[in-house]
Amino acid sequence: MAKYKSYRKEVPRRPRGVVHPIWRGFGCLLIVILPLLSYVIAVEVVNYGLQAGWPLPRELFVPIRAPRLLWRVSVLVPVLSWLSQQRNLVAYLSVALLVLVFLGGIFSLLYALLYRFIGPPRYGPLDVPPPKHKPKPYKR
């Protein structure tokens, strides 16, 4: 019989705060897919709105103009010329931002529901159960 060791083998616990690799991969996919999906949806919504005659602000449909100082940088000239040719880019990006916030909220809500039903229990084996009595209301 050992003085400081037990004969019983303990199963090593998973360290706290370690995220399962599936959840990391899911988050990585969402970081890439959600902005792309929101941009595609925004292009379709803006094009449909233009065809249907929605009252959209004119300021969203002007080409982007860069300052003259940026045109002197030779590396930026192809990018700036491409940006100046795009007619509806500001409208696409602004609607894409709105769609991204909306889709992000929906996916966060779905993730919270999924985590609630599938995730670990609220209280662990070492937690004290919550009190079952209600305190009296404070009256002066």
One Martini backbone bead per residue (centre of mass of N, CA, C, O) as a GRO file, in nm:
protein
  140
    1MET     BB    1   0.094   0.038   0.025
    2ALA     BB    2   0.068   0.358  -0.041
    3LYS     BB    3   0.110   0.673   0.087
    4TYR     BB    4   0.063   0.888  -0.186
    5LYS     BB    5  -0.088   0.664  -0.341
    6SER     BB    6  -0.319   0.539  -0.561
    7TYR     BB    7  -0.465   0.260  -0.718
    8ARG     BB    8  -0.643   0.450  -0.847
    9LYS     BB    9  -0.746   0.545  -1.159
   10GLU     BB   10  -0.755   0.848  -1.317
   11VAL     BB   11  -0.930   1.033  -1.526
   12PRO     BB   12  -0.856   1.259  -1.741
   13ARG     BB   13  -0.932   1.578  -1.776
   14ARG     BB   14  -1.066   1.827  -1.935
   15PRO     BB   15  -0.984   2.122  -1.998
   16ARG     BB   16  -1.067   2.430  -1.942
   17GLY     BB   17  -1.161   2.617  -2.233
   18VAL     BB   18  -1.191   2.395  -2.444
   19VAL     BB   19  -1.256   2.374  -2.773
   20HIS     BB   20  -1.411   2.222  -3.001
   21PRO     BB   21  -1.318   2.174  -3.329
   22ILE     BB   22  -1.597   2.206  -3.460
   23TRP     BB   23  -1.654   2.498  -3.356
   24ARG     BB   24  -1.413   2.629  -3.495
   25GLY     BB   25  -1.493   2.553  -3.787
   26PHE     BB   26  -1.768   2.691  -3.784
   27GLY     BB   27  -1.661   2.980  -3.732
   28CYS     BB   28  -1.480   2.996  -3.980
   29LEU     BB   29  -1.705   2.964  -4.189
   30LEU     BB   30  -1.870   3.213  -4.099
   31ILE     BB   31  -1.651   3.427  -4.160
   32VAL     BB   32  -1.661   3.360  -4.473
   33ILE     BB   33  -1.967   3.318  -4.561
   34LEU     BB   34  -2.137   3.562  -4.462
   35PRO     BB   35  -2.018   3.793  -4.639
   36LEU     BB   36  -2.071   3.657  -4.910
   37LEU     BB   37  -2.376   3.615  -4.876
   38SER     BB   38  -2.447   3.915  -4.824
   39TYR     BB   39  -2.346   4.024  -5.097
   40VAL     BB   40  -2.530   3.856  -5.281
   41ILE     BB   41  -2.794   3.957  -5.159
   42ALA     BB   42  -2.744   4.260  -5.211
   43VAL     BB   43  -2.733   4.250  -5.517
   44GLU     BB   44  -3.019   4.139  -5.555
   45VAL     BB   45  -3.175   4.361  -5.402
   46VAL     BB   46  -3.077   4.609  -5.562
   47ASN     BB   47  -3.163   4.513  -5.844
   48TYR     BB   48  -3.462   4.477  -5.772
   49GLY     BB   49  -3.509   4.770  -5.674
   50LEU     BB   50  -3.448   4.904  -5.949
   51GLN     BB   51  -3.669   4.749  -6.114
   52ALA     BB   52  -3.917   4.823  -5.906
   53GLY     BB   53  -3.882   5.130  -5.793
   54TRP     BB   54  -3.740   5.203  -5.551
   55PRO     BB   55  -3.668   5.446  -5.299
   56LEU     BB   56  -3.351   5.531  -5.357
   57PRO     BB   57  -3.068   5.674  -5.295
   58ARG     BB   58  -2.844   5.847  -5.497
   59GLU     BB   59  -2.573   5.824  -5.320
   60LEU     BB   60  -2.537   5.502  -5.372
   61PHE     BB   61  -2.477   5.547  -5.715
   62VAL     BB   62  -2.196   5.651  -5.695
   63PRO     BB   63  -1.886   5.680  -5.760
   64ILE     BB   64  -1.575   5.633  -5.648
   65ARG     BB   65  -1.356   5.880  -5.501
   66ALA     BB   66  -1.027   5.960  -5.502
   67PRO     BB   67  -0.767   6.105  -5.413
   68ARG     BB   68  -0.490   6.236  -5.573
   69LEU     BB   69  -0.271   6.112  -5.392
   70LEU     BB   70  -0.341   5.807  -5.459
   71TRP     BB   71  -0.274   5.823  -5.773
   72ARG     BB   72   0.050   5.829  -5.725
   73VAL     BB   73   0.024   5.539  -5.654
   74SER     BB   74   0.102   5.266  -5.847
   75VAL     BB   75  -0.042   5.031  -5.691
   76LEU     BB   76  -0.341   5.177  -5.675
   77VAL     BB   77  -0.446   5.229  -5.965
   78PRO     BB   78  -0.607   4.966  -6.035
   79VAL     BB   79  -0.800   4.983  -5.794
   80LEU     BB   80  -0.913   5.272  -5.846
   81SER     BB   81  -1.023   5.214  -6.131
   82TRP     BB   82  -1.219   4.995  -6.046
   83LEU     BB   83  -1.381   5.165  -5.837
   84SER     BB   84  -1.471   5.392  -6.048
   85GLN     BB   85  -1.649   5.180  -6.228
   86GLN     BB   86  -1.834   5.139  -5.996
   87ARG     BB   87  -2.171   5.212  -5.936
   88ASN     BB   88  -2.306   5.012  -5.682
   89LEU     BB   89  -2.108   4.968  -5.434
   90VAL     BB   90  -2.232   5.125  -5.198
   91ALA     BB   91  -2.502   4.975  -5.198
   92TYR     BB   92  -2.394   4.691  -5.161
   93LEU     BB   93  -2.237   4.741  -4.891
   94SER     BB   94  -2.470   4.851  -4.716
   95VAL     BB   95  -2.660   4.607  -4.749
   96ALA     BB   96  -2.454   4.393  -4.657
   97LEU     BB   97  -2.434   4.495  -4.367
   98LEU     BB   98  -2.728   4.446  -4.290
   99VAL     BB   99  -2.731   4.143  -4.359
  100LEU     BB  100  -2.499   4.061  -4.169
  101VAL     BB  101  -2.639   4.137  -3.906
  102PHE     BB  102  -2.886   3.958  -3.942
  103LEU     BB  103  -2.739   3.682  -3.982
  104GLY     BB  104  -2.576   3.693  -3.720
  105GLY     BB  105  -2.824   3.688  -3.532
  106ILE     BB  106  -2.942   3.420  -3.626
  107PHE     BB  107  -2.689   3.242  -3.571
  108SER     BB  108  -2.671   3.311  -3.269
  109LEU     BB  109  -2.946   3.199  -3.190
  110LEU     BB  110  -2.898   2.910  -3.291
  111TYR     BB  111  -2.648   2.856  -3.118
  112ALA     BB  112  -2.783   2.898  -2.841
  113LEU     BB  113  -2.992   2.672  -2.871
  114LEU     BB  114  -2.793   2.443  -2.924
  115TYR     BB  115  -2.627   2.479  -2.660
  116ARG     BB  116  -2.863   2.433  -2.463
  117PHE     BB  117  -2.929   2.130  -2.562
  118ILE     BB  118  -2.613   2.011  -2.603
  119GLY     BB  119  -2.462   2.114  -2.391
  120PRO     BB  120  -2.364   2.159  -2.100
  121PRO     BB  121  -2.436   2.177  -1.796
  122ARG     BB  122  -2.495   2.425  -1.578
  123TYR     BB  123  -2.425   2.227  -1.348
  124GLY     BB  124  -2.196   2.084  -1.166
  125PRO     BB  125  -2.076   1.864  -0.921
  126LEU     BB  126  -1.949   2.128  -0.745
  127ASP     BB  127  -2.208   2.273  -0.731
  128VAL     BB  128  -2.433   2.473  -0.591
  129PRO     BB  129  -2.740   2.496  -0.544
  130PRO     BB  130  -2.988   2.688  -0.577
  131PRO     BB  131  -3.197   2.873  -0.421
  132LYS     BB  132  -3.555   2.823  -0.315
  133HIS     BB  133  -3.591   3.099  -0.194
  134LYS     BB  134  -3.769   3.396  -0.132
  135PRO     BB  135  -3.738   3.706  -0.074
  136LYS     BB  136  -3.835   3.968   0.079
  137PRO     BB  137  -3.963   4.257   0.035
  138TYR     BB  138  -3.863   4.577   0.047
  139LYS     BB  139  -3.958   4.783   0.329
  140ARG     BB  140  -3.993   5.110   0.484
   0.00000   0.00000   0.00000
